[in-house]
């Protein structure tokens, strides 16, 4: 049986549509590619949606059902740290000016 046909007959689990898309020549995002590979590697998730526990797999840390998977962390845009330091310096200068100001 053709592999694409086998995938299409597989259980409807996370990664199935991405694997089908890949086999049909569509471009996948990294996350979609990981889900597709997990779907493929686990035999189309025959045992259901759960962690495969294949800790030797380089993608395991991103496995959709891994309870300890790596989650995306938002990073500050480039230059944000320098901008924050500049703002803090300006605030300090303004406070110093206010302290030096004499009311008439």
C-alpha positions in Angstrom: 0.0 0.0 0.0 1.2 3.5 -0.8 2.5 5.3 2.3 0.3 8.4 1.7 -2.8 6.1 1.6 -1.7 4.5 4.8 -1.3 7.8 6.5 -4.7 8.9 5.3 -6.2 5.8 6.9 -4.4 6.4 10.1 -6.1 7.6 13.3 -7.0 11.3 13.4 -4.4 12.6 15.8 -2.3 15.6 16.1 0.2 15.6 13.3 -1.8 13.6 10.8 -2.8 16.5 8.6 0.7 17.9 8.7 2.3 14.6 7.6 -0.2 14.4 4.8 0.6 17.9 3.8 4.3 17.2 3.8 3.8 14.1 1.7 1.8 16.2 -0.7 4.7 18.7 -1.0 3.4 21.5 1.2 5.7 23.6 3.3 5.5 23.1 7.0 6.4 25.3 10.0 8.9 23.8 12.4 6.1 23.0 14.9 4.0 21.3 12.2 7.1 19.3 11.1 7.7 18.1 14.7 4.0 17.0 15.0 4.2 15.2 11.7 7.3 13.4 12.6 5.9 12.4 16.0 2.8 11.1 14.2 4.9 9.1 11.8 7.3 7.7 14.5 4.6 6.5 16.9 2.9 4.5 14.2 0.1 7.1 13.7 -0.4 7.3 17.5 -1.8 3.7 17.6 -2.0 3.9 21.4 -3.7 7.2 21.6 -2.5 10.7 22.5 0.2 10.4 25.1 3.9 11.0 25.6 6.0 8.5 23.6 8.7 8.6 26.3 11.4 8.2 23.6 13.9 10.4 25.5 16.7 9.6 23.0 14.8 11.2 20.2 16.1 14.8 19.5 12.5 16.0 19.0 11.2 14.4 22.3 11.6 17.7 24.2 9.1 19.2 21.7 6.7 16.2 21.6 3.1 17.5 21.7 2.2 15.2 24.6 5.4 15.5 26.6 4.5 17.0 30.0 8.0 18.6 30.2 8.2 19.9 26.7 10.0 23.1 25.9 7.7 26.0 25.7 8.3 29.2 23.7 9.6 32.1 25.8 8.9 35.6 24.5 12.1 37.6 24.1 12.4 41.3 24.3 13.2 42.9 20.9 16.8 43.8 20.1 17.9 47.0 21.8 15.2 46.8 24.5 17.7 46.5 27.3 19.7 49.6 26.2 16.4 51.5 25.8 15.3 50.6 29.3 18.7 51.7 30.7 18.4 55.0 28.9 14.9 55.6 30.2 16.1 54.8 33.8 19.0 57.3 33.4 16.6 60.0 32.1 14.2 59.4 35.0 17.1 59.7 37.5 18.2 63.0 35.9 14.7 64.3 36.1 14.5 63.4 39.7 17.8 65.2 40.4 16.6 68.3 38.6 13.4 68.3 40.6 15.4 68.0 43.9 17.6 70.9 42.8 14.6 73.1 41.8 13.8 75.8 44.3 10.3 77.0 44.7 9.9 80.8 44.9 
